[in-house]
Amino acid sequence: PSIRFWYREDWDKYLESAEGQTSTRGMLGYLEDEKGDPPSDQVAKAIQKVLRGGWAELVNWQMAPTTWGRLSASGRTFIHNLMENAYPMFKFAHDGWKLEFLASTSYPAWRKTYIDDNGRWKSKKGKGPKDEDEDDSMDEIGKKRKGSRCAFKSEG
């Protein structure tokens, strides 16, 4: 494979380079297929959707961490297997850094929006649940937030 960003350091150096400063690689530019090409915007949105679905499973299993760094080994294995099977491009990274980077930069905002302090689904009074898959925000560092939201409440 023609992978340019096998190591996180390679991506960081690229971002500091003249080429990186004017890059058109997109929001998930560090991700690469076997030819070294970044995912299309459509694929990037699909990646985010699958990842959010994985986080929802962690909530349903009462395994959602307070921070991404506190995810259990079994939770981490689940997320890596889910994402690497759905999108093999996540395998083109030393020690899974690309998935860890994506998750650690986007999980905090997702958790704040949907999960309470006890790791359960938030409930909003006076409104019905809203499907969180409608969130197509592509801001990988979680700065974009939609307006008012509702999330599913777990009965558990």
KEFI-505304 format. One record per residue (C-alpha): x, y, z; residue in three letters; residue number from 0. Coordinates in Angstrom, 2 decimals, m for minus. Layout:
BEGIN
{atom {X,Y,Z},'ala',NUM},
...
// end
This chain:
BEGIN
{atom {0.00,0.00,0.00},'pro',0},
{atom {0.99,3.62,m0.62},'ser',1},
{atom {0.37,4.90,2.90},'ile',2},
{atom {1.78,8.34,3.71},'arg',3},
{atom {0.55,8.63,7.29},'phe',4},
{atom {1.33,5.30,8.92},'trp',5},
{atom {2.55,7.13,12.01},'tyr',6},
{atom {0.87,10.08,13.71},'arg',7},
{atom {4.14,12.01,13.43},'glu',8},
{atom {3.93,11.75,9.63},'asp',9},
{atom {0.51,13.43,9.68},'trp',10},
{atom {1.71,16.14,12.07},'asp',11},
{atom {4.71,16.88,9.83},'lys',12},
{atom {2.45,16.98,6.79},'tyr',13},
{atom {0.16,19.53,8.46},'leu',14},
{atom {3.15,21.78,9.12},'glu',15},
{atom {4.44,21.50,5.54},'ser',16},
{atom {3.60,23.88,2.70},'ala',17},
{atom {1.59,21.11,1.05},'glu',18},
{atom {m0.33,20.46,4.24},'gly',19},
{atom {m1.12,24.15,4.69},'gln',20},
{atom {m3.02,24.18,1.40},'thr',21},
{atom {m4.34,20.62,1.58},'ser',22},
{atom {m7.63,19.62,0.03},'thr',23},
{atom {m7.65,16.18,1.67},'arg',24},
{atom {m10.89,16.89,3.55},'gly',25},
{atom {m11.95,16.56,7.16},'met',26},
{atom {m10.51,13.07,7.61},'leu',27},
{atom {m7.43,13.64,5.48},'gly',28},
{atom {m5.24,11.45,7.66},'tyr',29},
{atom {m7.33,8.43,6.64},'leu',30},
{atom {m6.11,6.72,3.47},'glu',31},
{atom {m7.11,3.85,1.28},'asp',32},
{atom {m4.44,1.48,m0.05},'glu',33},
{atom {m3.58,4.02,m2.76},'lys',34},
{atom {m3.03,6.80,m0.22},'gly',35},
{atom {m6.23,8.64,m1.17},'asp',36},
{atom {m8.43,10.19,1.55},'pro',37},
{atom {m12.10,9.21,1.91},'pro',38},
{atom {m14.74,11.18,0.02},'ser',39},
{atom {m17.03,13.44,2.04},'asp',40},
{atom {m19.77,10.84,1.64},'gln',41},
{atom {m17.55,8.07,3.03},'val',42},
{atom {m16.35,10.36,5.84},'ala',43},
{atom {m19.98,10.97,6.88},'lys',44},
{atom {m20.67,7.23,6.77},'ala',45},
{atom {m17.60,6.60,8.95},'ile',46},
{atom {m18.91,9.07,11.54},'gln',47},
{atom {m22.32,7.40,11.50},'lys',48},
{atom {m20.88,3.92,12.12},'val',49},
{atom {m18.64,5.25,14.88},'leu',50},
{atom {m21.59,6.97,16.61},'arg',51},
{atom {m23.47,3.68,16.35},'gly',52},
{atom {m20.59,1.96,18.11},'gly',53},
{atom {m20.67,4.55,20.88},'trp',54},
{atom {m24.42,3.96,21.24},'ala',55},
{atom {m23.72,0.26,21.76},'glu',56},
{atom {m21.24,1.15,24.50},'leu',57},
{atom {m23.98,3.19,26.21},'val',58},
{atom {m26.49,0.35,25.89},'asn',59},
{atom {m23.95,m2.05,27.39},'trp',60},
{atom {m23.21,0.46,30.18},'gln',61},
{atom {m19.60,0.69,28.99},'met',62},
{atom {m19.53,4.32,27.78},'ala',63},
{atom {m16.44,5.98,29.28},'pro',64},
{atom {m16.40,9.46,30.79},'thr',65},
{atom {m13.50,10.25,28.46},'thr',66},
{atom {m12.20,8.32,25.47},'trp',67},
{atom {m8.94,7.60,27.29},'gly',68},
{atom {m10.88,5.73,29.98},'arg',69},
{atom {m12.47,3.23,27.59},'leu',70},
{atom {m12.06,m0.35,28.78},'ser',71},
{atom {m9.96,m2.83,26.82},'ala',72},
{atom {m13.06,m4.76,25.74},'ser',73},
{atom {m14.78,m1.54,24.65},'gly',74},
{atom {m11.71,m0.51,22.67},'arg',75},
{atom {m11.54,m3.94,21.02},'thr',76},
{atom {m15.21,m3.68,20.06},'phe',77},
{atom {m14.82,m0.21,18.50},'ile',78},
{atom {m11.63,m1.16,16.63},'his',79},
{atom {m13.17,m4.38,15.28},'asn',80},
{atom {m16.35,m2.56,14.24},'leu',81},
{atom {m14.57,0.26,12.45},'met',82},
{atom {m11.70,m1.74,10.92},'glu',83},
{atom {m14.13,m4.31,9.50},'asn',84},
{atom {m16.46,m1.63,8.12},'ala',85},
{atom {m13.61,0.60,6.89},'tyr',86},
{atom {m10.32,m1.29,6.39},'pro',87},
{atom {m8.50,2.03,5.88},'met',88},
{atom {m8.35,2.28,9.69},'phe',89},
{atom {m5.89,m0.64,9.59},'lys',90},
{atom {m3.36,1.54,7.74},'phe',91},
{atom {m2.05,3.10,10.94},'ala',92},
{atom {0.55,2.19,13.53},'his',93},
{atom {m1.16,1.04,16.72},'asp',94},
{atom {m4.58,2.21,15.49},'gly',95},
{atom {m3.74,5.90,15.89},'trp',96},
{atom {m6.15,7.09,13.18},'lys',97},
{atom {m9.21,5.62,14.86},'leu',98},
{atom {m8.00,6.72,18.28},'glu',99},
{atom {m7.48,10.25,16.95},'phe',100},
{atom {m10.94,10.40,15.38},'leu',101},
{atom {m12.64,8.98,18.47},'ala',102},
{atom {m10.75,11.09,21.00},'ser',103},
{atom {m11.50,14.31,19.12},'thr',104},
{atom {m15.17,13.64,18.39},'ser',105},
{atom {m16.38,11.57,21.37},'tyr',106},
{atom {m16.40,14.39,23.97},'pro',107},
{atom {m18.99,16.50,22.11},'ala',108},
{atom {m21.12,13.44,21.32},'trp',109},
{atom {m21.05,12.33,24.94},'arg',110},
{atom {m21.92,15.81,26.21},'lys',111},
{atom {m24.89,15.95,23.83},'thr',112},
{atom {m26.36,12.49,24.44},'tyr',113},
{atom {m25.04,10.97,27.67},'ile',114},
{atom {m25.61,12.02,31.28},'asp',115},
{atom {m22.99,12.01,34.04},'asp',116},
{atom {m23.91,8.42,34.90},'asn',117},
{atom {m23.26,7.14,31.38},'gly',118},
{atom {m26.95,6.80,30.51},'arg',119},
{atom {m28.94,8.34,27.68},'trp',120},
{atom {m30.10,11.86,28.43},'lys',121},
{atom {m33.82,12.53,28.28},'ser',122},
{atom {m35.33,15.85,27.23},'lys',123},
{atom {m38.62,16.87,28.81},'lys',124},
{atom {m41.47,17.81,26.51},'gly',125},
{atom {m39.95,16.35,23.35},'lys',126},
{atom {m39.78,12.94,21.79},'gly',127},
{atom {m36.53,11.19,20.90},'pro',128},
{atom {m34.59,12.36,17.87},'lys',129},
{atom {m32.50,9.96,15.84},'asp',130},
{atom {m28.89,10.98,16.39},'glu',131},
{atom {m28.00,9.61,12.98},'asp',132},
{atom {m29.42,12.83,11.58},'glu',133},
{atom {m26.29,14.57,12.85},'asp',134},
{atom {m24.09,14.81,9.78},'asp',135},
{atom {m21.69,17.26,11.39},'ser',136},
{atom {m18.24,16.66,9.96},'met',137},
{atom {m16.30,18.71,12.47},'asp',138},
{atom {m13.88,16.11,13.76},'glu',139},
{atom {m12.92,18.14,16.81},'ile',140},
{atom {m16.51,18.47,17.89},'gly',141},
{atom {m16.88,22.24,17.70},'lys',142},
{atom {m20.02,22.14,15.58},'lys',143},
{atom {m23.11,21.41,17.55},'arg',144},
{atom {m26.62,21.23,16.29},'lys',145},
{atom {m29.44,23.07,18.09},'gly',146},
{atom {m31.62,21.37,20.66},'ser',147},
{atom {m31.41,17.60,20.69},'arg',148},
{atom {m33.12,14.65,22.18},'cys',149},
{atom {m31.59,11.25,22.61},'ala',150},
{atom {m32.94,7.82,23.30},'phe',151},
{atom {m33.26,6.90,26.94},'lys',152},
{atom {m32.12,3.45,27.93},'ser',153},
{atom {m34.56,1.48,30.04},'glu',154},
{atom {m31.99,m0.41,32.04},'gly',155},
// end
